[in-house]
């Protein structure tokens, strides 16, 4: 049978006269190029169905339009072209289009002191949307860091002070070697503050930028926090990490404020929303803080 005679059920009139906000596909396997890296991603692609009499959209046209993402570095101009293709292939049917890309990128991170380095995985999403109000792109990324509780640190210091007073109550004056030996003993670290692996989720609305600044956003966040989790380490790196934790004591509120302050300074961000989660080692629940700027 000739292809032009094959039935097209989607072209038939709808049973109910009702426009739809979004129709499309979720979870499409989609290769991407991001920062020169080939990424196995998933795509959600769709358009509005404004023509209330139309039975459906042309999903195969959306699927084929995604092929433009395969051989070109992911960028805002590329996303704009893909969404324009969505709408051009649905003239008379749709007035808005969206594309969500989800994946995981690997960034190489150096150790704190030694020459070692390793790879860290960062889950991310890119959401592009085109409608009557214009075109915009949002970038979401999640990263892990260490957080040491300031309250726990203060309580641990107090116990060490008490132990020092008990051990040297009658010895005046004290010799430097005595103090150093005591500090290097178990008594000198009688109590330790609790810390936990924590996560920061950043959702940024991109402004004056052409590329997808995933690595740039991660760098800003990790520098602001000061305690990103490490990859390959030697003992010197582990010691430097302990020092970084001691110099960056953070409640979840502190972490959220650090991130919020540095992101507000970035002119290429039109707005953002962030969420930090400290997976408490003291409690069986998490401590969470959120902040939004020009993003409601």
Order of alpha helices (4+ residues) and beta strands (2+ residues): beta-beta-alpha-alpha-beta-beta-beta-alpha-alpha-beta-alpha-alpha-alpha-beta-beta
